[in-house]
Amino acid sequence: MLVATGGAALLVGTGCDVPGPDRSADSLPDPGRSLLDEVGAGAAAAAARLTATTAAHPGLAPALEGLRTTQAEHLRVLAATLGEDPPAPLATPGPAVPRRSQAALRVLLRAERTRLASVLDGAREVDDGRVARLLACLGAGLAQQLALAEGSP
């Protein structure tokens, strides 16, 4: 169920939430807010990398659709948590992509594994429980999509 429904179900299904009217983004302590800003920047860069990869290698797009959906949901949730609008897609060209599709896939997945490690490190190290839960949920969704993408041909 979680794979088919994306990040929103993951957040709801695991009891994770974003600050609501009574728990605004303004109540986040600076270290937590700064960490979420960093995670958001990493998610935006990852989305640009994925877009560049699938533009250069359209045949990879079907296998990476779940990852694309998860990245978009992460950006939406992070923006909502921080009380901001989700970022617009980057108008500039994405990073360079290897010419061979399998090499491009390896580079993309390696970068996503690095991003996953960073998100999970943040979840372990941050003092604010709300931020830790949110990062753990984001990490779980990303790990799930990476496992699926790594199993793709």
C-alpha positions in Angstrom: 0.0 0.0 0.0 2.7 2.5 0.9 4.5 2.0 -2.5 1.4 2.7 -4.5 0.2 5.7 -2.5 3.4 7.6 -2.1 4.9 9.7 0.7 1.6 11.1 2.0 0.4 7.7 3.1 3.8 7.0 4.5 3.6 10.1 6.7 0.0 9.4 7.8 0.6 5.6 8.1 3.5 6.0 10.4 2.0 8.7 12.6 4.2 11.4 11.3 2.8 14.8 10.9 3.7 18.3 10.0 3.1 21.3 12.3 -0.4 22.5 12.1 -2.0 25.7 13.2 -1.3 25.0 16.9 2.3 23.8 16.1 3.5 26.3 13.5 6.8 26.3 11.7 7.7 29.4 13.8 7.8 27.1 16.9 10.6 25.0 15.4 13.9 25.7 17.1 16.6 27.1 14.8 18.7 23.9 14.6 15.6 21.9 13.5 14.5 24.6 11.0 18.0 24.9 9.6 18.3 21.1 9.2 14.9 21.0 7.4 16.1 23.8 5.1 19.2 21.7 4.3 17.1 18.6 3.7 14.8 20.6 1.4 17.8 21.9 -0.6 19.1 18.4 -1.0 15.6 17.2 -2.1 15.4 20.0 -4.7 18.9 19.1 -6.0 17.9 15.4 -6.1 14.8 16.3 -8.1 16.9 18.3 -10.6 19.3 15.3 -10.9 16.5 12.9 -11.5 14.9 15.2 -14.1 18.3 15.5 -15.9 18.8 11.8 -15.8 15.4 10.9 -17.2 15.6 13.6 -19.8 18.9 12.1 -21.0 17.7 8.5 -20.7 13.9 8.4 -21.1 14.0 4.6 -20.8 14.8 4.9 -17.1 11.8 7.1 -16.4 9.3 4.2 -15.7 11.6 2.6 -13.2 12.3 5.9 -11.4 8.7 7.2 -11.3 8.2 6.1 -7.7 11.4 8.0 -6.7 10.1 11.1 -8.6 6.8 10.9 -6.8 8.5 10.5 -3.4 10.9 13.5 -4.1 7.9 15.7 -5.0 6.1 14.7 -1.8 9.2 15.3 0.3 9.4 18.8 -1.2 5.7 19.5 -0.5 5.9 18.2 3.1 9.1 20.1 3.9 7.6 23.3 2.4 4.4 22.9 4.4 6.4 22.2 7.6 8.4 25.3 7.1 5.4 27.4 6.2 6.6 28.0 2.6 5.4 27.3 -0.9 6.9 24.3 -2.5 9.9 25.2 -4.7 9.2 25.7 -8.4 11.1 23.3 -10.7 14.6 24.6 -11.5 14.7 26.4 -14.8 18.5 25.8 -15.2 19.8 22.7 -16.7 20.5 19.9 -14.3 23.8 18.3 -13.5 25.8 16.4 -16.2 24.5 12.9 -16.8 26.7 10.0 -18.0 26.1 8.9 -21.6 25.3 5.3 -20.8 22.0 4.7 -19.1 23.3 2.1 -16.5 26.1 4.5 -15.5 23.6 7.3 -15.2 21.4 5.1 -13.0 24.3 4.1 -10.8 25.3 7.8 -10.3 21.8 8.8 -9.5 21.2 6.0 -7.0 24.6 6.6 -5.4 23.6 10.3 -4.9 20.2 9.2 -3.5 21.9 6.8 -1.0 24.2 9.6 0.1 21.1 11.9 0.6 19.3 9.1 2.5 22.3 8.8 4.9 22.2 12.5 5.5 18.5 12.5 6.2 18.8 9.6 8.6 21.9 11.2 10.3 19.8 14.3 10.8 16.9 12.3 12.3 19.3 10.7 14.8 21.1 14.0 15.8 18.4 16.6 16.0 17.0 17.4 19.4 13.4 18.3 18.3 11.3 15.1 18.2 8.9 16.5 15.6 11.8 17.1 13.2 13.4 13.7 14.0 10.1 11.9 13.3 9.6 13.8 10.0 13.1 13.1 8.9 12.7 9.4 9.8 9.5 9.3 7.8 11.2 10.9 4.8 14.1 8.6 5.1 11.8 5.5 5.2 10.0 6.6 2.0 13.3 7.3 0.3 14.8 4.0 1.4 11.7 2.1 0.0 12.0 3.8 -3.3 15.7 3.2 -3.5 15.2 -0.5 -2.9 12.6 -0.6 -5.7 14.8 1.4 -8.1 17.9 -0.7 -7.3 15.9 -3.8 -8.1 15.0 -2.5 -11.6 16.9 -3.7 -14.6 
